[in-house]
C-alpha cells in the first residue's frame, strides 16, 4: 500500500498530514476537478448512494 499512497501523493490526488505516528490522507478534490472535470462526480454517481465498504475479514456471515 505504501507505493500506492506515494504515487497518489506525488500525482497530486491526495495530500498527507502527519500527526505523531498517524498519517492522515485527504483528497485534493479541487485539484482533481481542475485536472479531470467531472471524473469524481461520475465515479460517485456510478457507485450509487448505497455503496458501502466491504466487510472486514473474519466478519462475514
Phi, psi and omega in degrees: 000330182303318180295319180297314180296320179298316180297318178296320177295311183294332179276352177086013180282324180230160170237157185235136176239129181257130178228095184068238179269356182264143178239123181253127179252141174222146180284134177268074188300316181299317179293320179294318178294326178291322182282316181228080183302131176085352183297307183297319178299319179295320179294314180295324177292321182293325181278341175082167184285343183262009180296133180231151177296155180296157177296141175297151179304140178085355182251009181279143180292000000 
